[in-house]
Amino acid sequence: MTDFAKTKSLFHLPAGLLYLDGNSLGPLPRAAADRVGAMMQQEWGDLLVTAWTRADWINQPSRVGNRVGKLIGAPAGSVVMGDTLSIKLYQALASALEMSAERKIILSDSGNFPTDLYMAQGLIKSLDRGYELQLCEPEEIENRLSAEVAVLMLTEVDYRSGRLHDMRSLTEKAHEDGILTIWDLAHSAGALPVRVADCDVDFAVGCSYKYLNSGPGGPAFIYVAPRLVEQVQPALCGWLGHQAPFDFGLDYRPAAGIERMRIGTPPILQLTALEASLDIWDMVDIEDVRAVSIELSSLFIELVEASCPELELASPRDERRRGSQVSFRFEHGYAAMRALIDRGLIGDFRAPDIMRFGFTPLYLEAGEVRKAALIIEDVMSNRLWDRPRYHEHSPVT
């Protein structure tokens, strides 16, 4: 059984603050600052450029990728780190379309994260080969699968509502029609058990700065099924994805396996911070994380609904269909969230009316959930949100 009291002690959590926004930015692992500081002094500082080999920086994206791979059910050698989630999604989608050249439809849903849709739209425009992005409601995905669809591109956990797609079932049904699948795991990795290999997923991508706690701007990851990876021809042919980058040949030749999905110079500082976080994850059973996150989120729903009738549950009530977050709708959700933050409860707001809260057992306990519910009750029942300063919008929500 995971010792969550122990894991909580390994994070920096400001006194008097209730942090229910780890699904947007995970808190700082205490060891990360020292780890990155030591890397800067002993490796960057003392070894300088020789650290690429003497500190093995060159292989860090794959080494860390293997550790992240364990959290998403991927075999060794099938995950690599680097770049941003948007770039990794672009890579996966471009490769999948090339492997399904006769089909022209990319199918996604209205709950997908907008950036994923933007990247698809941009790729379609630049390719100019008649591709089409089709969207439907999440519940309609299965009925929209057909032999005309090239790629099914979904985010497993809806960023607004926390609704959870059935990865296994949808992947299986997509494959029956010869459709390649791309799963965005931004709100899944580190939040719930993910089994990309068991579900026979073709491509998966995700970020590391949410539940995996690598810090703002932390590197993304990409998974390609081993049965497909040698067929993949990268659309972004980067130097470090080359078969022999230090031969400096003028023509691109893809590296073997997942290494071909590397692009440019990896973010060594943030990969080092991520390694410090993954040391905590080595102590954790993801099944325990899932069980406790369900307990915490269910308690939260019960308490908030009992005291705040003006808030409407936007997340699935069935815990099996919900990720590790809970969202409520409220017409003045932006102002209400700002009022909560002023009182030491940090969640976040997603337009047009979603108040979103994340539940991470690695550092969140039931007592804190109860305190959070009391703060929400105070803000709502006393209309504390209805103050002019809370209605003034800031650049980040």
C-alpha positions as a LaTeX table, in Angstrom:
\begin{tabular}{lrrr}
\hline
Residue & $x$ (\AA) & $y$ (\AA) & $z$ (\AA) \\
\hline
Met1 & 0.00 & 0.00 & 0.00 \\
Thr2 & 1.36 & 3.41 & $-0.95$ \\
Asp3 & 2.39 & 5.62 & 1.98 \\
Phe4 & 0.77 & 8.90 & 0.97 \\
Ala5 & 1.86 & 10.63 & 4.17 \\
Lys6 & 5.42 & 9.94 & 3.05 \\
Thr7 & 4.86 & 11.18 & $-0.49$ \\
Lys8 & 3.21 & 14.36 & 0.80 \\
Ser9 & 6.32 & 15.16 & 2.85 \\
Leu10 & 8.35 & 15.10 & $-0.36$ \\
Phe11 & 6.55 & 18.10 & $-1.92$ \\
His12 & 6.91 & 21.79 & $-1.17$ \\
Leu13 & 3.41 & 22.94 & $-0.20$ \\
Pro14 & 3.06 & 26.51 & 1.14 \\
Ala15 & 1.58 & 26.69 & 4.64 \\
Gly16 & $-2.11$ & 27.59 & 4.80 \\
Leu17 & $-2.72$ & 26.83 & 1.14 \\
Leu18 & $-5.11$ & 24.19 & $-0.22$ \\
Tyr19 & $-3.85$ & 23.16 & $-3.66$ \\
Leu20 & $-6.50$ & 21.55 & $-5.85$ \\
Asp21 & $-4.87$ & 22.45 & $-9.15$ \\
Gly22 & $-2.26$ & 19.76 & $-9.65$ \\
Asn23 & $-4.13$ & 18.86 & $-12.83$ \\
Ser24 & $-2.88$ & 22.17 & $-14.25$ \\
Leu25 & 0.56 & 22.49 & $-12.65$ \\
Gly26 & 1.94 & 19.98 & $-10.17$ \\
Pro27 & 3.70 & 21.34 & $-7.06$ \\
Leu28 & 7.45 & 21.36 & $-6.60$ \\
Pro29 & 9.09 & 18.13 & $-5.43$ \\
Arg30 & 11.40 & 19.13 & $-2.59$ \\
Ala31 & 14.32 & 17.28 & $-4.10$ \\
Ala32 & 14.00 & 18.99 & $-7.49$ \\
Ala33 & 15.70 & 22.25 & $-6.52$ \\
Asp34 & 18.75 & 20.50 & $-5.09$ \\
Arg35 & 18.84 & 18.02 & $-7.96$ \\
Val36 & 18.72 & 20.71 & $-10.61$ \\
Gly37 & 21.18 & 22.87 & $-8.65$ \\
Ala38 & 23.65 & 20.01 & $-8.41$ \\
Met39 & 23.24 & 19.26 & $-12.10$ \\
Met40 & 23.91 & 22.90 & $-12.97$ \\
Gln41 & 27.03 & 23.09 & $-10.83$ \\
Gln42 & 28.53 & 19.62 & $-11.21$ \\
Glu43 & 27.50 & 18.84 & $-14.77$ \\
Trp44 & 26.84 & 22.06 & $-16.68$ \\
Gly45 & 29.28 & 24.03 & $-14.50$ \\
Asp46 & 32.17 & 21.57 & $-14.13$ \\
Leu47 & 31.80 & 19.31 & $-17.13$ \\
Leu48 & 30.56 & 21.88 & $-19.62$ \\
Val49 & 29.98 & 20.39 & $-23.08$ \\
Thr50 & 31.53 & 17.06 & $-22.06$ \\
Ala51 & 28.44 & 16.45 & $-19.91$ \\
Trp52 & 26.62 & 15.27 & $-23.02$ \\
Thr53 & 28.64 & 12.08 & $-22.70$ \\
Arg54 & 30.15 & 12.12 & $-19.21$ \\
Ala55 & 26.79 & 12.86 & $-17.55$ \\
Asp56 & 24.91 & 11.01 & $-20.30$ \\
Trp57 & 22.72 & 13.96 & $-21.19$ \\
Ile58 & 22.43 & 12.60 & $-24.72$ \\
Asn59 & 20.44 & 9.58 & $-23.55$ \\
Gln60 & 18.37 & 11.34 & $-20.89$ \\
Pro61 & 15.23 & 11.69 & $-23.09$ \\
Ser62 & 15.08 & 7.92 & $-23.56$ \\
Arg63 & 16.11 & 7.06 & $-20.02$ \\
Val64 & 13.40 & 9.29 & $-18.57$ \\
Gly65 & 11.00 & 8.11 & $-21.27$ \\
Asn66 & 11.34 & 4.57 & $-19.98$ \\
Arg67 & 10.42 & 5.74 & $-16.48$ \\
Val68 & 7.37 & 7.61 & $-17.73$ \\
Gly69 & 6.54 & 4.59 & $-19.86$ \\
Lys70 & 6.02 & 2.53 & $-16.71$ \\
Leu71 & 3.26 & 4.93 & $-15.65$ \\
Ile72 & 1.37 & 4.58 & $-18.93$ \\
Gly73 & 1.81 & 0.84 & $-19.44$ \\
Ala74 & 4.38 & 1.12 & $-22.22$ \\
Pro75 & 7.26 & $-1.31$ & $-22.79$ \\
Ala76 & 10.86 & $-0.15$ & $-22.50$ \\
Gly77 & 12.11 & 1.61 & $-25.59$ \\
Ser78 & 8.72 & 2.88 & $-26.76$ \\
Val79 & 8.57 & 6.33 & $-25.09$ \\
Val80 & 10.86 & 9.31 & $-25.55$ \\
Met81 & 10.81 & 12.77 & $-23.96$ \\
Gly82 & 11.25 & 16.21 & $-25.47$ \\
Asp83 & 9.59 & 19.30 & $-26.92$ \\
Thr84 & 6.02 & 20.28 & $-26.06$ \\
Leu85 & 2.79 & 18.29 & $-26.10$ \\
Ser86 & 1.62 & 20.25 & $-29.15$ \\
Ile87 & 4.76 & 19.27 & $-31.07$ \\
Lys88 & 4.44 & 15.62 & $-30.06$ \\
Leu89 & 0.79 & 15.60 & $-31.11$ \\
Tyr90 & 1.78 & 17.11 & $-34.46$ \\
Gln91 & 4.42 & 14.41 & $-34.94$ \\
Ala92 & 1.99 & 11.61 & $-34.13$ \\
Leu93 & $-0.79$ & 12.98 & $-36.33$ \\
Ala94 & 1.47 & 13.65 & $-39.32$ \\
Ser95 & 2.91 & 10.13 & $-39.11$ \\
Ala96 & $-0.51$ & 8.53 & $-38.73$ \\
Leu97 & $-1.90$ & 10.39 & $-41.74$ \\
Glu98 & 1.02 & 9.31 & $-43.90$ \\
Met99 & 0.39 & 5.70 & $-42.88$ \\
Ser100 & $-3.29$ & 6.05 & $-43.93$ \\
Ala101 & $-2.75$ & 8.01 & $-47.10$ \\
Glu102 & $-5.97$ & 6.97 & $-48.85$ \\
Arg103 & $-8.22$ & 8.18 & $-46.04$ \\
Lys104 & $-8.93$ & 11.84 & $-45.43$ \\
Ile105 & $-10.85$ & 12.19 & $-42.14$ \\
Ile106 & $-9.41$ & 12.97 & $-38.71$ \\
Leu107 & $-12.12$ & 12.26 & $-36.13$ \\
Ser108 & $-12.12$ & 13.92 & $-32.73$ \\
Asp109 & $-14.66$ & 15.20 & $-30.22$ \\
Ser110 & $-15.84$ & 18.53 & $-28.89$ \\
Gly111 & $-14.23$ & 17.76 & $-25.52$ \\
Asn112 & $-10.72$ & 17.56 & $-26.94$ \\
Phe113 & $-8.23$ & 20.16 & $-25.79$ \\
Pro114 & $-8.34$ & 23.07 & $-28.25$ \\
Thr115 & $-4.60$ & 23.02 & $-28.92$ \\
Asp116 & $-4.87$ & 19.46 & $-30.27$ \\
Leu117 & $-7.54$ & 20.66 & $-32.67$ \\
Tyr118 & $-5.48$ & 23.72 & $-33.62$ \\
Met119 & $-2.49$ & 21.53 & $-34.45$ \\
Ala120 & $-4.68$ & 19.31 & $-36.60$ \\
Gln121 & $-6.13$ & 22.32 & $-38.39$ \\
Gly122 & $-2.66$ & 23.72 & $-39.05$ \\
Leu123 & $-1.36$ & 20.41 & $-40.34$ \\
Ile124 & $-4.36$ & 19.99 & $-42.64$ \\
Lys125 & $-3.78$ & 23.45 & $-44.08$ \\
Ser126 & $-0.06$ & 22.94 & $-44.66$ \\
Leu127 & $-0.47$ & 19.50 & $-46.22$ \\
Asp128 & $-3.27$ & 20.73 & $-48.51$ \\
Arg129 & $-4.27$ & 17.20 & $-49.52$ \\
Gly130 & $-7.98$ & 17.30 & $-48.81$ \\
Tyr131 & $-7.85$ & 16.18 & $-45.17$ \\
Glu132 & $-10.80$ & 17.08 & $-42.98$ \\
Leu133 & $-11.14$ & 17.39 & $-39.20$ \\
Gln134 & $-14.56$ & 16.17 & $-38.07$ \\
Leu135 & $-15.85$ & 16.76 & $-34.54$ \\
Cys136 & $-18.75$ & 15.18 & $-32.72$ \\
Glu137 & $-20.01$ & 14.94 & $-29.17$ \\
Pro138 & $-17.98$ & 12.53 & $-26.99$ \\
Glu139 & $-20.88$ & 10.10 & $-26.75$ \\
Glu140 & $-21.12$ & 9.87 & $-30.55$ \\
Ile141 & $-17.54$ & 8.78 & $-31.26$ \\
Glu142 & $-18.28$ & 5.09 & $-31.62$ \\
Asn143 & $-21.10$ & 5.70 & $-34.10$ \\
Arg144 & $-18.89$ & 7.95 & $-36.24$ \\
Leu145 & $-16.16$ & 5.37 & $-36.80$ \\
Ser146 & $-16.00$ & 4.12 & $-40.39$ \\
Ala147 & $-13.64$ & 2.98 & $-43.12$ \\
Glu148 & $-13.38$ & 6.61 & $-44.27$ \\
Val149 & $-11.65$ & 7.73 & $-41.06$ \\
Ala150 & $-7.85$ & 7.79 & $-41.08$ \\
Val151 & $-7.16$ & 8.77 & $-37.48$ \\
Leu152 & $-9.11$ & 8.83 & $-34.23$ \\
Met153 & $-7.56$ & 11.58 & $-32.10$ \\
Leu154 & $-8.87$ & 11.82 & $-28.53$ \\
Thr155 & $-7.89$ & 13.12 & $-25.12$ \\
Glu156 & $-8.58$ & 10.33 & $-22.63$ \\
Val157 & $-9.75$ & 12.69 & $-19.84$ \\
Asp158 & $-11.73$ & 15.78 & $-20.85$ \\
Tyr159 & $-9.86$ & 18.85 & $-19.58$ \\
Arg160 & $-13.09$ & 20.64 & $-18.63$ \\
Ser161 & $-15.43$ & 18.02 & $-17.23$ \\
Gly162 & $-13.05$ & 15.20 & $-16.34$ \\
Arg163 & $-15.13$ & 12.75 & $-18.42$ \\
Leu164 & $-13.11$ & 9.59 & $-19.07$ \\
His165 & $-13.13$ & 7.86 & $-22.47$ \\
Asp166 & $-12.94$ & 4.06 & $-22.63$ \\
Met167 & $-9.52$ & 3.73 & $-24.26$ \\
Arg168 & $-9.65$ & $-0.02$ & $-24.72$ \\
Ser169 & $-13.10$ & $-0.18$ & $-26.25$ \\
Leu170 & $-12.69$ & 2.77 & $-28.61$ \\
Thr171 & $-9.24$ & 1.65 & $-29.77$ \\
Glu172 & $-10.55$ & $-1.83$ & $-30.47$ \\
Lys173 & $-13.53$ & $-0.52$ & $-32.43$ \\
Ala174 & $-11.32$ & 1.91 & $-34.36$ \\
His175 & $-8.98$ & $-0.90$ & $-35.36$ \\
Glu176 & $-11.92$ & $-2.93$ & $-36.64$ \\
Asp177 & $-12.35$ & $-0.20$ & $-39.25$ \\
Gly178 & $-8.60$ & 0.11 & $-39.94$ \\
Ile179 & $-8.34$ & 3.43 & $-38.08$ \\
Leu180 & $-5.12$ & 4.51 & $-36.33$ \\
Thr181 & $-5.52$ & 5.95 & $-32.83$ \\
Ile182 & $-3.79$ & 8.86 & $-31.08$ \\
Trp183 & $-4.47$ & 9.33 & $-27.38$ \\
Asp184 & $-3.60$ & 12.52 & $-25.49$ \\
Leu185 & $-2.76$ & 11.54 & $-21.90$ \\
Ala186 & $-2.27$ & 15.04 & $-20.48$ \\
His187 & $-4.85$ & 14.46 & $-17.73$ \\
Ser188 & $-4.27$ & 10.72 & $-17.45$ \\
Ala189 & $-0.56$ & 10.09 & $-16.87$ \\
Gly190 & $-0.01$ & 10.05 & $-13.12$ \\
Ala191 & $-3.74$ & 10.35 & $-12.40$ \\
Leu192 & $-5.05$ & 6.89 & $-13.20$ \\
Pro193 & $-3.87$ & 3.55 & $-14.56$ \\
Val194 & $-3.07$ & 3.82 & $-18.26$ \\
Arg195 & $-2.31$ & 0.72 & $-20.34$ \\
Val196 & $-1.33$ & 1.81 & $-23.83$ \\
Ala197 & 0.25 & $-1.54$ & $-24.75$ \\
Asp198 & $-2.58$ & $-3.68$ & $-23.37$ \\
Cys199 & $-5.11$ & $-1.47$ & $-25.17$ \\
Asp200 & $-3.08$ & $-1.77$ & $-28.40$ \\
Val201 & $-2.90$ & 2.02 & $-28.80$ \\
Asp202 & $-1.01$ & 3.20 & $-31.90$ \\
Phe203 & 0.26 & 6.58 & $-30.67$ \\
Ala204 & 0.06 & 8.38 & $-27.33$ \\
Val205 & 1.33 & 11.77 & $-26.21$ \\
Gly206 & 1.29 & 13.67 & $-22.96$ \\
Cys207 & 2.88 & 16.36 & $-20.83$ \\
Ser208 & 4.85 & 16.07 & $-17.60$ \\
Tyr209 & 4.11 & 19.33 & $-15.77$ \\
Lys210 & 0.69 & 18.33 & $-14.42$ \\
Tyr211 & 0.43 & 15.14 & $-12.35$ \\
Leu212 & 4.08 & 14.26 & $-13.05$ \\
Asn213 & 5.39 & 17.50 & $-11.45$ \\
Ser214 & 8.24 & 18.43 & $-13.80$ \\
Gly215 & 7.57 & 22.16 & $-13.48$ \\
Pro216 & 6.17 & 24.82 & $-15.85$ \\
Gly217 & 7.10 & 24.10 & $-19.44$ \\
Gly218 & 8.24 & 20.57 & $-18.58$ \\
Pro219 & 8.90 & 18.26 & $-21.53$ \\
Ala220 & 6.28 & 16.16 & $-23.25$ \\
Phe221 & 6.44 & 12.50 & $-24.19$ \\
Ile222 & 5.46 & 10.42 & $-27.18$ \\
Tyr223 & 4.69 & 6.71 & $-27.39$ \\
Val224 & 4.61 & 4.74 & $-30.63$ \\
Ala225 & 3.52 & 1.11 & $-30.62$ \\
Pro226 & 6.60 & $-1.07$ & $-31.27$ \\
Arg227 & 4.75 & $-2.86$ & $-34.08$ \\
Leu228 & 4.50 & 0.45 & $-35.96$ \\
Val229 & 7.54 & 2.50 & $-35.05$ \\
Glu230 & 9.82 & 1.32 & $-37.86$ \\
Gln231 & 7.14 & 2.34 & $-40.38$ \\
Val232 & 6.93 & 5.88 & $-39.02$ \\
Gln233 & 8.49 & 8.57 & $-41.17$ \\
Pro234 & 8.82 & 11.67 & $-38.95$ \\
Ala235 & 7.37 & 14.86 & $-40.38$ \\
Leu236 & 9.71 & 16.91 & $-38.17$ \\
Cys237 & 13.10 & 15.52 & $-39.11$ \\
Gly238 & 15.24 & 16.81 & $-36.30$ \\
Trp239 & 18.97 & 16.44 & $-35.81$ \\
Leu240 & 18.73 & 14.15 & $-32.79$ \\
Gly241 & 16.16 & 11.97 & $-34.51$ \\
His242 & 18.76 & 11.15 & $-37.17$ \\
Gln243 & 20.32 & 7.72 & $-37.44$ \\
Ala244 & 23.81 & 9.21 & $-37.03$ \\
Pro245 & 23.51 & 12.84 & $-35.93$ \\
Phe246 & 27.22 & 13.38 & $-35.45$ \\
Asp247 & 28.04 & 12.28 & $-38.98$ \\
Phe248 & 26.44 & 15.59 & $-40.01$ \\
Gly249 & 25.11 & 14.17 & $-43.25$ \\
Leu250 & 23.01 & 16.46 & $-45.38$ \\
Asp251 & 20.18 & 13.96 & $-45.90$ \\
Tyr252 & 17.87 & 12.78 & $-43.14$ \\
Arg253 & 17.82 & 9.11 & $-42.19$ \\
Pro254 & 15.50 & 8.24 & $-39.28$ \\
Ala255 & 17.01 & 6.63 & $-36.21$ \\
Ala256 & 15.89 & 3.17 & $-35.18$ \\
Gly257 & 12.77 & 2.81 & $-33.07$ \\
Ile258 & 11.37 & 5.56 & $-30.88$ \\
Glu259 & 14.60 & 7.59 & $-31.17$ \\
Arg260 & 13.36 & 8.82 & $-34.55$ \\
Met261 & 10.71 & 10.85 & $-32.71$ \\
Arg262 & 13.36 & 13.05 & $-31.13$ \\
Ile263 & 13.81 & 16.45 & $-32.74$ \\
Gly264 & 16.20 & 18.98 & $-31.26$ \\
Thr265 & 18.29 & 19.59 & $-28.15$ \\
Pro266 & 16.47 & 18.17 & $-25.12$ \\
Pro267 & 15.58 & 20.35 & $-22.09$ \\
Ile268 & 18.14 & 18.90 & $-19.69$ \\
Leu269 & 17.24 & 21.14 & $-16.73$ \\
Gln270 & 13.59 & 20.13 & $-16.80$ \\
Leu271 & 14.32 & 16.49 & $-17.48$ \\
Thr272 & 16.45 & 16.56 & $-14.34$ \\
Ala273 & 13.57 & 18.10 & $-12.36$ \\
Leu274 & 11.28 & 15.39 & $-13.74$ \\
Glu275 & 13.71 & 12.70 & $-12.59$ \\
Ala276 & 13.41 & 14.05 & $-9.04$ \\
Ser277 & 9.64 & 13.73 & $-9.27$ \\
Leu278 & 9.83 & 10.24 & $-10.75$ \\
Asp279 & 11.82 & 9.15 & $-7.70$ \\
Ile280 & 8.61 & 9.81 & $-5.74$ \\
Trp281 & 6.59 & 7.89 & $-8.31$ \\
Asp282 & 8.88 & 4.91 & $-7.75$ \\
Met283 & 7.29 & 4.71 & $-4.28$ \\
Val284 & 3.74 & 4.76 & $-5.62$ \\
Asp285 & 1.26 & 2.16 & $-6.84$ \\
Ile286 & $-0.92$ & 3.84 & $-9.49$ \\
Glu287 & $-3.85$ & 1.63 & $-8.49$ \\
Asp288 & $-3.64$ & 3.14 & $-4.99$ \\
Val289 & $-3.55$ & 6.61 & $-6.51$ \\
Arg290 & $-6.69$ & 5.89 & $-8.47$ \\
Ala291 & $-8.55$ & 4.42 & $-5.49$ \\
Val292 & $-7.77$ & 7.34 & $-3.19$ \\
Ser293 & $-8.43$ & 9.99 & $-5.84$ \\
Ile294 & $-11.90$ & 8.51 & $-6.31$ \\
Glu295 & $-12.48$ & 8.66 & $-2.54$ \\
Leu296 & $-11.35$ & 12.29 & $-2.38$ \\
Ser297 & $-13.28$ & 13.46 & $-5.42$ \\
Ser298 & $-16.46$ & 11.64 & $-4.34$ \\
Leu299 & $-16.22$ & 13.22 & $-0.88$ \\
Phe300 & $-15.77$ & 16.62 & $-2.48$ \\
Ile301 & $-18.86$ & 16.21 & $-4.67$ \\
Glu302 & $-20.93$ & 15.11 & $-1.69$ \\
Leu303 & $-19.86$ & 18.06 & 0.48 \\
Val304 & $-20.16$ & 20.75 & $-2.19$ \\
Glu305 & $-23.55$ & 19.61 & $-3.44$ \\
Ala306 & $-24.88$ & 19.51 & 0.13 \\
Ser307 & $-23.97$ & 23.14 & 0.79 \\
Cys308 & $-23.88$ & 24.91 & $-2.58$ \\
Pro309 & $-27.05$ & 24.25 & $-4.59$ \\
Glu310 & $-26.14$ & 27.00 & $-7.07$ \\
Leu311 & $-23.23$ & 24.90 & $-8.33$ \\
Glu312 & $-24.06$ & 22.30 & $-10.99$ \\
Leu313 & $-21.91$ & 19.19 & $-11.26$ \\
Ala314 & $-20.26$ & 19.13 & $-14.73$ \\
Ser315 & $-18.26$ & 15.96 & $-14.17$ \\
Pro316 & $-19.67$ & 12.46 & $-14.52$ \\
Arg317 & $-21.22$ & 11.31 & $-11.26$ \\
Asp318 & $-20.15$ & 7.75 & $-11.99$ \\
Glu319 & $-16.61$ & 7.50 & $-10.63$ \\
Arg320 & $-15.70$ & 4.95 & $-13.31$ \\
Arg321 & $-16.30$ & 7.56 & $-15.99$ \\
Arg322 & $-14.39$ & 10.36 & $-14.26$ \\
Gly323 & $-10.70$ & 11.19 & $-14.21$ \\
Ser324 & $-8.98$ & 12.73 & $-11.20$ \\
Gln325 & $-10.77$ & 16.07 & $-11.29$ \\
Val326 & $-14.19$ & 17.50 & $-10.47$ \\
Ser327 & $-15.81$ & 20.40 & $-12.25$ \\
Phe328 & $-18.83$ & 22.49 & $-11.34$ \\
Arg329 & $-20.72$ & 24.92 & $-13.55$ \\
Phe330 & $-21.55$ & 28.37 & $-12.24$ \\
Glu331 & $-22.50$ & 31.43 & $-14.27$ \\
His332 & $-20.00$ & 33.53 & $-12.34$ \\
Gly333 & $-17.40$ & 30.80 & $-12.07$ \\
Tyr334 & $-14.48$ & 33.04 & $-12.93$ \\
Ala335 & $-15.25$ & 35.50 & $-10.14$ \\
Ala336 & $-15.99$ & 32.70 & $-7.69$ \\
Met337 & $-12.65$ & 31.01 & $-8.42$ \\
Arg338 & $-10.79$ & 34.26 & $-7.85$ \\
Ala339 & $-12.56$ & 34.64 & $-4.52$ \\
Leu340 & $-11.57$ & 31.09 & $-3.56$ \\
Ile341 & $-7.95$ & 31.72 & $-4.46$ \\
Asp342 & $-7.98$ & 34.84 & $-2.30$ \\
Arg343 & $-9.00$ & 32.58 & 0.59 \\
Gly344 & $-6.23$ & 30.08 & 0.06 \\
Leu345 & $-8.03$ & 27.50 & $-2.09$ \\
Ile346 & $-6.45$ & 27.17 & $-5.53$ \\
Gly347 & $-8.40$ & 25.58 & $-8.35$ \\
Asp348 & $-8.85$ & 26.98 & $-11.83$ \\
Phe349 & $-11.47$ & 28.24 & $-14.26$ \\
Arg350 & $-12.23$ & 27.05 & $-17.79$ \\
Ala351 & $-14.52$ & 29.09 & $-20.02$ \\
Pro352 & $-17.34$ & 29.60 & $-20.23$ \\
Asp353 & $-18.48$ & 28.58 & $-16.73$ \\
Ile354 & $-16.35$ & 25.71 & $-15.35$ \\
Met355 & $-14.79$ & 25.76 & $-11.87$ \\
Arg356 & $-12.25$ & 22.92 & $-11.91$ \\
Phe357 & $-10.57$ & 21.09 & $-9.02$ \\
Gly358 & $-7.90$ & 18.38 & $-9.15$ \\
Phe359 & $-7.37$ & 15.55 & $-6.66$ \\
Thr360 & $-3.86$ & 14.18 & $-6.23$ \\
Pro361 & $-3.39$ & 11.73 & $-3.34$ \\
Leu362 & 0.38 & 12.18 & $-3.42$ \\
Tyr363 & $-0.11$ & 15.36 & $-1.41$ \\
Leu364 & $-3.85$ & 15.84 & $-0.78$ \\
Glu365 & $-5.79$ & 14.38 & 2.17 \\
Ala366 & $-9.46$ & 14.06 & 3.11 \\
Gly367 & $-9.15$ & 16.73 & 5.82 \\
Glu368 & $-8.01$ & 19.24 & 3.23 \\
Val369 & $-10.92$ & 18.33 & 0.99 \\
Arg370 & $-13.29$ & 19.09 & 3.87 \\
Lys371 & $-11.61$ & 22.46 & 4.46 \\
Ala372 & $-11.88$ & 23.24 & 0.76 \\
Ala373 & $-15.61$ & 22.51 & 0.80 \\
Leu374 & $-16.10$ & 24.87 & 3.74 \\
Ile375 & $-14.31$ & 27.67 & 1.91 \\
Ile376 & $-16.48$ & 27.12 & $-1.17$ \\
Glu377 & $-19.60$ & 27.19 & 1.01 \\
Asp378 & $-18.51$ & 30.49 & 2.54 \\
Val379 & $-17.79$ & 32.09 & $-0.82$ \\
Met380 & $-21.06$ & 30.93 & $-2.34$ \\
Ser381 & $-23.49$ & 31.38 & 0.55 \\
Asn382 & $-22.19$ & 34.87 & 1.37 \\
Arg383 & $-21.82$ & 35.88 & $-2.29$ \\
Leu384 & $-18.22$ & 36.82 & $-1.66$ \\
Trp385 & $-17.55$ & 36.32 & $-5.37$ \\
Asp386 & $-19.79$ & 39.30 & $-6.18$ \\
Arg387 & $-17.13$ & 41.91 & $-5.60$ \\
Pro388 & $-15.96$ & 44.06 & $-8.52$ \\
Arg389 & $-12.30$ & 43.06 & $-8.30$ \\
Tyr390 & $-13.12$ & 39.39 & $-8.81$ \\
His391 & $-14.83$ & 40.13 & $-12.13$ \\
Glu392 & $-11.74$ & 41.78 & $-13.63$ \\
His393 & $-10.17$ & 39.22 & $-15.94$ \\
Ser394 & $-6.47$ & 38.42 & $-15.86$ \\
Pro395 & $-4.45$ & 36.98 & $-18.80$ \\
Val396 & $-4.33$ & 33.49 & $-17.24$ \\
Thr397 & $-7.36$ & 31.69 & $-15.82$ \\
\hline
\end{tabular}
